[in-house]
Amino acid sequence: MVNAFRAGAVVAVMAAAIGWFMVLRRQTFAGHTLSVVGFPGASGATLLGVSAGLGYFAFCIGAALVIAVLPRSGQHRLSEETALTGALQAFLLACGYLFVALYKGFLNGVNALLFGSFLGITHGQVTLLLVVAVVALGGLAVIGRPLLFASIDPQVAAARRIPVRVLSVLFLVLLGAATAEAAQITGALLVFALLVLPAATAQAITARPAASLPLAVAIALITTWLGLLAAYYSPYPVGFYVSTFAFGTYCLVRLGRHLAGVRDRRTGGLLEVTG
């Protein structure tokens, strides 16, 4: 459990920081595709007799590079990217089920690959996750300011000679690394929740980057640790609990914003009547 909490903390910080930019850049579909790609990566690595973690990183980062370098042109650039990303997702997901069918032994629980597991996390795995997180977050810190500019207004950023295309490629690689890392805790199918929900919740609370980014990290860290605690005392996978707590927090924040908006409209209407 100590290693599980350590690994969960590392994964939560990295996923929240990179997921914050993913939500800001409206690349959640690419993030979802990379999370699905983790499944064939892990199952293929198991089929070859190597570490599942190696498969996660190889497939997620490889798929991120494919998405980044695929040519796009014209006014339909966004729709082309979405179509290409969806085609890649469908193909690699089918490969994952093929790898499962080809494997003749015990696949260490397909449920663990899909929905996550905190059992058996070793000190070496925690160290590997920490090294990847430090490198990825260091890279994000280097490109953070121009990436923020390019994410908010890419046309103006390109006019000011900021390498928007290069930043997009670098960010997708970092997103692939974050997805591969988080999938080892939450599972391939539910990693998307840890990438998007804390970031979306934080951005719903405040639009200030200096406040919402640390808030997203805090939300991800709390929900991950709560998920680990809940999974320890129940027979259900940790990814379910992490996703449920993160989704519940997001729903509460959206409900609070809605109620605050209703109250403000009522207050404004009352002031107009009394005025």
C-alpha positions as a Markdown table, in Angstrom:
| # | Residue | x | y | z |
|---|---|---|---|---|
| 1 | Met | 0.0 | 0.0 | 0.0 |
| 2 | Val | 2.9 | 2.4 | 0.6 |
| 3 | Asn | 4.1 | 1.8 | -2.9 |
| 4 | Ala | 0.5 | 2.2 | -4.2 |
| 5 | Phe | 0.2 | 5.6 | -2.5 |
| 6 | Arg | 3.6 | 6.7 | -3.8 |
| 7 | Ala | 2.8 | 5.5 | -7.4 |
| 8 | Gly | -0.7 | 7.1 | -7.1 |
| 9 | Ala | 0.7 | 10.4 | -6.1 |
| 10 | Val | 3.2 | 10.5 | -9.0 |
| 11 | Val | 0.6 | 9.5 | -11.5 |
| 12 | Ala | -2.0 | 12.0 | -10.2 |
| 13 | Val | 0.4 | 15.0 | -10.4 |
| 14 | Met | 1.6 | 14.1 | -13.9 |
| 15 | Ala | -1.9 | 13.3 | -15.2 |
| 16 | Ala | -3.4 | 16.4 | -13.8 |
| 17 | Ala | -0.8 | 18.8 | -15.1 |
| 18 | Ile | -0.7 | 17.4 | -18.6 |
| 19 | Gly | -4.5 | 16.8 | -18.6 |
| 20 | Trp | -5.0 | 20.5 | -17.7 |
| 21 | Phe | -3.4 | 21.5 | -21.0 |
| 22 | Met | -5.2 | 18.7 | -22.8 |
| 23 | Val | -8.6 | 20.1 | -21.8 |
| 24 | Leu | -7.5 | 23.7 | -22.5 |
| 25 | Arg | -6.4 | 22.6 | -26.0 |
| 26 | Arg | -9.6 | 20.7 | -26.6 |
| 27 | Gln | -7.7 | 17.5 | -27.4 |
| 28 | Thr | -9.7 | 15.2 | -25.2 |
| 29 | Phe | -10.5 | 12.8 | -28.0 |
| 30 | Ala | -6.8 | 12.4 | -28.7 |
| 31 | Gly | -6.3 | 11.7 | -24.9 |
| 32 | His | -9.1 | 9.1 | -25.0 |
| 33 | Thr | -7.5 | 7.4 | -28.0 |
| 34 | Leu | -4.2 | 7.2 | -26.2 |
| 35 | Ser | -5.8 | 5.8 | -23.1 |
| 36 | Val | -7.5 | 3.0 | -25.2 |
| 37 | Val | -4.1 | 2.3 | -26.9 |
| 38 | Gly | -2.7 | 1.4 | -23.5 |
| 39 | Phe | -4.7 | -1.9 | -23.6 |
| 40 | Pro | -3.1 | -3.4 | -26.8 |
| 41 | Gly | 0.2 | -2.2 | -25.5 |
| 42 | Ala | -0.1 | -4.0 | -22.2 |
| 43 | Ser | -1.6 | -7.1 | -23.7 |
| 44 | Gly | 1.0 | -7.2 | -26.5 |
| 45 | Ala | 3.8 | -6.9 | -24.1 |
| 46 | Thr | 2.4 | -9.7 | -22.0 |
| 47 | Leu | 2.1 | -11.8 | -25.2 |
| 48 | Leu | 5.8 | -11.2 | -25.9 |
| 49 | Gly | 6.8 | -12.0 | -22.3 |
| 50 | Val | 8.0 | -8.5 | -21.4 |
| 51 | Ser | 6.8 | -6.0 | -18.8 |
| 52 | Ala | 3.3 | -4.6 | -19.3 |
| 53 | Gly | 4.6 | -1.2 | -18.4 |
| 54 | Leu | 7.0 | -1.3 | -21.4 |
| 55 | Gly | 4.0 | -2.0 | -23.6 |
| 56 | Tyr | 2.0 | 0.9 | -22.2 |
| 57 | Phe | 4.8 | 3.4 | -22.9 |
| 58 | Ala | 5.7 | 2.0 | -26.3 |
| 59 | Phe | 2.2 | 2.0 | -27.7 |
| 60 | Cys | 1.0 | 5.2 | -26.1 |
| 61 | Ile | 4.0 | 7.3 | -27.1 |
| 62 | Gly | 4.1 | 5.6 | -30.5 |
| 63 | Ala | 0.4 | 6.4 | -31.1 |
| 64 | Ala | 1.0 | 10.0 | -30.0 |
| 65 | Leu | 3.7 | 10.4 | -32.6 |
| 66 | Val | 1.5 | 8.9 | -35.3 |
| 67 | Ile | -1.3 | 11.3 | -34.4 |
| 68 | Ala | 1.2 | 14.2 | -34.3 |
| 69 | Val | 2.9 | 13.6 | -37.7 |
| 70 | Leu | -0.2 | 12.7 | -39.7 |
| 71 | Pro | -0.6 | 15.3 | -42.5 |
| 72 | Arg | -3.5 | 17.7 | -42.2 |
| 73 | Ser | -4.4 | 20.6 | -44.5 |
| 74 | Gly | -7.1 | 23.0 | -45.4 |
| 75 | Gln | -10.1 | 24.3 | -43.5 |
| 76 | His | -11.2 | 20.8 | -42.4 |
| 77 | Arg | -8.0 | 20.2 | -40.5 |
| 78 | Leu | -9.8 | 19.5 | -37.2 |
| 79 | Ser | -12.2 | 17.0 | -38.7 |
| 80 | Glu | -9.3 | 15.3 | -40.5 |
| 81 | Glu | -7.4 | 14.9 | -37.2 |
| 82 | Thr | -10.5 | 13.6 | -35.5 |
| 83 | Ala | -11.1 | 11.0 | -38.2 |
| 84 | Leu | -7.5 | 9.9 | -38.3 |
| 85 | Thr | -7.4 | 9.6 | -34.5 |
| 86 | Gly | -10.6 | 7.6 | -34.4 |
| 87 | Ala | -9.3 | 5.2 | -37.1 |
| 88 | Leu | -6.1 | 4.6 | -35.2 |
| 89 | Gln | -8.1 | 4.0 | -32.0 |
| 90 | Ala | -10.3 | 1.4 | -33.6 |
| 91 | Phe | -7.4 | -0.5 | -35.2 |
| 92 | Leu | -5.2 | -0.6 | -32.1 |
| 93 | Leu | -8.2 | -1.6 | -29.9 |
| 94 | Ala | -8.9 | -4.5 | -32.3 |
| 95 | Cys | -5.2 | -5.5 | -32.0 |
| 96 | Gly | -5.5 | -5.6 | -28.2 |
| 97 | Tyr | -8.3 | -8.1 | -28.4 |
| 98 | Leu | -6.2 | -10.1 | -30.9 |
| 99 | Phe | -3.3 | -10.2 | -28.5 |
| 100 | Val | -5.6 | -11.4 | -25.7 |
| 101 | Ala | -6.9 | -14.2 | -28.0 |
| 102 | Leu | -3.4 | -15.3 | -29.0 |
| 103 | Tyr | -2.2 | -15.5 | -25.5 |
| 104 | Lys | -2.6 | -19.1 | -24.3 |
| 105 | Gly | -1.7 | -18.6 | -20.6 |
| 106 | Phe | -3.2 | -16.6 | -17.7 |
| 107 | Leu | -3.2 | -13.0 | -18.8 |
| 108 | Asn | -2.9 | -11.6 | -15.2 |
| 109 | Gly | -6.5 | -10.6 | -15.4 |
| 110 | Val | -7.8 | -8.7 | -18.4 |
| 111 | Asn | -9.8 | -6.6 | -15.9 |
| 112 | Ala | -6.5 | -5.4 | -14.3 |
| 113 | Leu | -5.3 | -4.1 | -17.7 |
| 114 | Leu | -8.7 | -2.5 | -18.4 |
| 115 | Phe | -9.7 | -1.2 | -15.0 |
| 116 | Gly | -6.5 | -0.9 | -13.0 |
| 117 | Ser | -5.0 | -2.6 | -10.0 |
| 118 | Phe | -2.9 | -1.4 | -7.1 |
| 119 | Leu | -1.7 | -4.9 | -6.0 |
| 120 | Gly | 1.9 | -5.9 | -6.4 |
| 121 | Ile | 3.3 | -2.4 | -7.2 |
| 122 | Thr | 7.1 | -2.7 | -6.6 |
| 123 | His | 9.6 | -0.1 | -5.5 |
| 124 | Gly | 11.2 | -0.4 | -9.0 |
| 125 | Gln | 7.9 | 0.5 | -10.7 |
| 126 | Val | 7.5 | 3.5 | -8.4 |
| 127 | Thr | 11.0 | 4.6 | -9.3 |
| 128 | Leu | 10.3 | 4.2 | -13.0 |
| 129 | Leu | 7.1 | 6.2 | -12.7 |
| 130 | Leu | 8.9 | 8.9 | -10.8 |
| 131 | Val | 11.6 | 9.2 | -13.4 |
| 132 | Val | 9.1 | 9.4 | -16.3 |
| 133 | Ala | 7.1 | 12.0 | -14.4 |
| 134 | Val | 10.1 | 14.2 | -13.6 |
| 135 | Val | 11.2 | 14.1 | -17.2 |
| 136 | Ala | 7.7 | 14.8 | -18.6 |
| 137 | Leu | 6.9 | 17.6 | -16.1 |
| 138 | Gly | 10.3 | 19.1 | -16.7 |
| 139 | Gly | 9.6 | 19.2 | -20.4 |
| 140 | Leu | 6.2 | 20.7 | -19.8 |
| 141 | Ala | 7.8 | 23.4 | -17.6 |
| 142 | Val | 10.1 | 24.3 | -20.5 |
| 143 | Ile | 7.4 | 24.6 | -23.1 |
| 144 | Gly | 4.7 | 25.7 | -20.7 |
| 145 | Arg | 4.5 | 29.4 | -21.5 |
| 146 | Pro | 4.6 | 29.2 | -25.3 |
| 147 | Leu | 2.3 | 26.2 | -25.1 |
| 148 | Leu | -0.2 | 28.1 | -23.1 |
| 149 | Phe | -0.1 | 31.0 | -25.6 |
| 150 | Ala | -0.5 | 28.6 | -28.6 |
| 151 | Ser | -3.3 | 26.8 | -26.8 |
| 152 | Ile | -5.4 | 29.9 | -26.2 |
| 153 | Asp | -4.8 | 31.7 | -29.6 |
| 154 | Pro | -2.8 | 29.6 | -32.1 |
| 155 | Gln | -3.2 | 32.0 | -34.9 |
| 156 | Val | -1.7 | 35.0 | -33.0 |
| 157 | Ala | 1.0 | 32.6 | -31.6 |
| 158 | Ala | 2.0 | 31.5 | -35.1 |
| 159 | Ala | 2.0 | 35.2 | -36.3 |
| 160 | Arg | 4.5 | 35.9 | -33.5 |
| 161 | Arg | 6.8 | 33.1 | -34.8 |
| 162 | Ile | 6.0 | 30.6 | -32.0 |
| 163 | Pro | 6.5 | 27.1 | -33.3 |
| 164 | Val | 2.9 | 26.0 | -32.9 |
| 165 | Arg | 3.4 | 22.7 | -34.8 |
| 166 | Val | 6.5 | 21.7 | -32.9 |
| 167 | Leu | 4.8 | 22.5 | -29.6 |
| 168 | Ser | 1.8 | 20.3 | -30.6 |
| 169 | Val | 4.0 | 17.4 | -31.4 |
| 170 | Leu | 5.9 | 17.7 | -28.1 |
| 171 | Phe | 2.7 | 18.0 | -26.1 |
| 172 | Leu | 1.2 | 14.9 | -27.7 |
| 173 | Val | 4.4 | 13.0 | -26.8 |
| 174 | Leu | 4.0 | 14.2 | -23.2 |
| 175 | Leu | 0.4 | 13.3 | -23.2 |
| 176 | Gly | 1.3 | 9.8 | -24.4 |
| 177 | Ala | 3.7 | 9.4 | -21.6 |
| 178 | Ala | 1.2 | 10.6 | -19.0 |
| 179 | Thr | -1.4 | 8.2 | -20.4 |
| 180 | Ala | 0.9 | 5.3 | -20.2 |
| 181 | Glu | 1.9 | 6.1 | -16.7 |
| 182 | Ala | -1.7 | 6.7 | -15.4 |
| 183 | Ala | -3.0 | 3.5 | -17.1 |
| 184 | Gln | -0.8 | 1.4 | -14.8 |
| 185 | Ile | -2.9 | 2.6 | -11.8 |
| 186 | Thr | -6.4 | 3.3 | -13.2 |
| 187 | Gly | -6.4 | 0.8 | -16.1 |
| 188 | Ala | -6.4 | 1.5 | -19.9 |
| 189 | Leu | -10.1 | 2.3 | -20.1 |
| 190 | Leu | -10.4 | 4.6 | -17.1 |
| 191 | Val | -7.2 | 6.6 | -17.4 |
| 192 | Phe | -9.1 | 9.2 | -19.4 |
| 193 | Ala | -11.0 | 10.1 | -16.2 |
| 194 | Leu | -7.9 | 11.0 | -14.3 |
| 195 | Leu | -6.6 | 13.1 | -17.3 |
| 196 | Val | -9.8 | 15.1 | -17.9 |
| 197 | Leu | -12.0 | 15.3 | -14.8 |
| 198 | Pro | -9.6 | 17.0 | -12.4 |
| 199 | Ala | -8.6 | 19.5 | -15.0 |
| 200 | Ala | -12.2 | 20.1 | -16.1 |
| 201 | Thr | -13.3 | 20.6 | -12.5 |
| 202 | Ala | -10.5 | 23.0 | -11.8 |
| 203 | Gln | -11.2 | 25.1 | -14.9 |
| 204 | Ala | -14.9 | 25.2 | -14.0 |
| 205 | Ile | -14.0 | 26.7 | -10.6 |
| 206 | Thr | -11.5 | 29.3 | -11.9 |
| 207 | Ala | -10.3 | 30.4 | -15.3 |
| 208 | Arg | -7.0 | 31.7 | -13.9 |
| 209 | Pro | -4.2 | 29.3 | -15.0 |
| 210 | Ala | -2.1 | 30.1 | -11.9 |
| 211 | Ala | -4.9 | 28.9 | -9.7 |
| 212 | Ser | -6.7 | 26.2 | -11.8 |
| 213 | Leu | -3.5 | 24.2 | -12.6 |
| 214 | Pro | -2.5 | 23.6 | -8.9 |
| 215 | Leu | -6.1 | 23.0 | -8.1 |
| 216 | Ala | -6.4 | 20.3 | -10.7 |
| 217 | Val | -3.3 | 18.6 | -9.2 |
| 218 | Ala | -4.8 | 18.7 | -5.8 |
| 219 | Ile | -8.1 | 17.3 | -7.0 |
| 220 | Ala | -6.3 | 14.5 | -8.8 |
| 221 | Leu | -4.2 | 13.6 | -5.8 |
| 222 | Ile | -7.1 | 13.5 | -3.4 |
| 223 | Thr | -9.3 | 11.4 | -5.7 |
| 224 | Thr | -6.5 | 9.0 | -6.4 |
| 225 | Trp | -5.7 | 8.4 | -2.8 |
| 226 | Leu | -9.4 | 8.1 | -1.9 |
| 227 | Gly | -9.7 | 5.6 | -4.7 |
| 228 | Leu | -6.8 | 3.5 | -3.4 |
| 229 | Leu | -8.3 | 3.5 | 0.1 |
| 230 | Ala | -11.7 | 2.4 | -1.2 |
| 231 | Ala | -10.3 | -0.3 | -3.4 |
| 232 | Tyr | -8.2 | -1.7 | -0.4 |
| 233 | Tyr | -11.4 | -2.3 | 1.6 |
| 234 | Ser | -13.5 | -3.7 | -1.3 |
| 235 | Pro | -13.2 | -6.3 | -4.1 |
| 236 | Tyr | -13.7 | -3.7 | -6.8 |
| 237 | Pro | -11.0 | -2.2 | -9.1 |
| 238 | Val | -9.3 | 1.0 | -8.1 |
| 239 | Gly | -10.0 | 2.7 | -11.5 |
| 240 | Phe | -13.7 | 2.5 | -10.8 |
| 241 | Tyr | -13.3 | 4.4 | -7.5 |
| 242 | Val | -10.9 | 7.0 | -8.9 |
| 243 | Ser | -13.3 | 7.7 | -11.8 |
| 244 | Thr | -16.4 | 7.8 | -9.5 |
| 245 | Phe | -14.8 | 10.3 | -7.0 |
| 246 | Ala | -13.5 | 12.5 | -9.8 |
| 247 | Phe | -16.8 | 12.5 | -11.6 |
| 248 | Gly | -18.7 | 13.2 | -8.4 |
| 249 | Thr | -16.5 | 16.2 | -7.7 |
| 250 | Tyr | -17.0 | 17.5 | -11.2 |
| 251 | Cys | -20.8 | 17.1 | -10.9 |
| 252 | Leu | -20.8 | 18.9 | -7.5 |
| 253 | Val | -18.8 | 21.9 | -9.0 |
| 254 | Arg | -21.1 | 22.2 | -12.0 |
| 255 | Leu | -24.2 | 22.0 | -9.8 |
| 256 | Gly | -22.7 | 24.7 | -7.5 |
| 257 | Arg | -22.0 | 26.9 | -10.5 |
| 258 | His | -25.6 | 26.4 | -11.8 |
| 259 | Leu | -27.1 | 27.3 | -8.4 |
| 260 | Ala | -24.9 | 30.3 | -8.1 |
| 261 | Gly | -26.0 | 31.5 | -11.5 |
| 262 | Val | -29.6 | 31.0 | -10.7 |
| 263 | Arg | -29.1 | 33.0 | -7.4 |
| 264 | Asp | -27.3 | 35.8 | -9.3 |
| 265 | Arg | -30.1 | 36.0 | -11.9 |
| 266 | Arg | -32.7 | 36.2 | -9.1 |
| 267 | Thr | -30.8 | 38.9 | -7.3 |
| 268 | Gly | -30.4 | 40.9 | -10.4 |
| 269 | Gly | -34.1 | 40.7 | -11.2 |
| 270 | Leu | -35.0 | 41.7 | -7.7 |
| 271 | Leu | -32.7 | 44.7 | -7.9 |
| 272 | Glu | -34.3 | 45.8 | -11.2 |
| 273 | Val | -37.8 | 45.5 | -9.7 |
| 274 | Thr | -37.0 | 47.4 | -6.5 |
| 275 | Gly | -35.0 | 50.0 | -8.5 |
